[in-house]
Amino acid sequence: MKDLNPISRAPGPEENANSPAQVSMIAPLVIIGFCILVEGILQLANLGMIDHPRLRAEVVEYLGFWPGLLGTWRPNYAGQPYAMFFTYGFLHGGLLHLVLNMVTLYSLSRAVIDRVGSGKYLLLYAATIIGGAIGYWLLTSSLRPMVGASGALFGLAGAIVAWDYLDRFLLSEGLWPVLRTVLFLVGLNIALWWAMGGQLAWETHLGGFVTGWVMAMLLDPRGRPMDDPPPTDQ
């Protein structure tokens, strides 16, 4: 017999429009929307629909990551050598670059938010943008500008792999799947570096991944059985 009492049981996840599983993706969607807005404006300038043909070049000049600014180059504004550690992560080199990064961002974000909530997700994302820039600064010999969200994306991947390691260690399970994921990411970077003629900012990916791993250990350092429920959204 159908229960007609509306308060006799708690609604399931599919019935509650305010459940964490349904509202938790707001944070990454805002990031994705902002990146799309920025690239959309630059695309309009490229097409001549905005009367500023050098807009993309000027935006990269002011907001991209330029290793030379940490040396003897003169910045465009006083805080640029510091701000660029963050601003570069919201620029992209074109539509294909944007689409690939945003699809990857969406696909990785749910696992992180389900683990630690939206607040810590945003903290992790911000830290890995900066960590990716630090990796590029320390490891590259290039003076070319660097843009893109991939440092943060590898940071999200690093956090997910770190938590997988913790959970498997807690349950005394084999760690081969963790190593296999790391080897896949290394192989992916090698393949992309070759396909792009050496123009891949692998240094940013490495910096983001390491930062994501470290942040995962700080934000949720305890292993968790696979059937533990996710936390409420923060």
Protein Blocks (a to p, Z undefined) as FASTA:
>chain_A
ZZfbfklpccdfklmmkbfklmmmmmmmmmmmmmmmmmmmmmmmmnopagcfklmmmmmm
mmmccfklmmmbccfbfklmmmmmmmmmmgcfbjklmmmmmmmmmmmmmmmmmmnojklm
mmmmmmmmmmmmmmmmmmpcbfbdcedjklmmmmmmmmmmmmmmmmmmmnopafklmmmm
mmmmmmmmmmmmmmnnopacfklmmmmmmmmmmmmmmmmmcccdfklccdddZZ
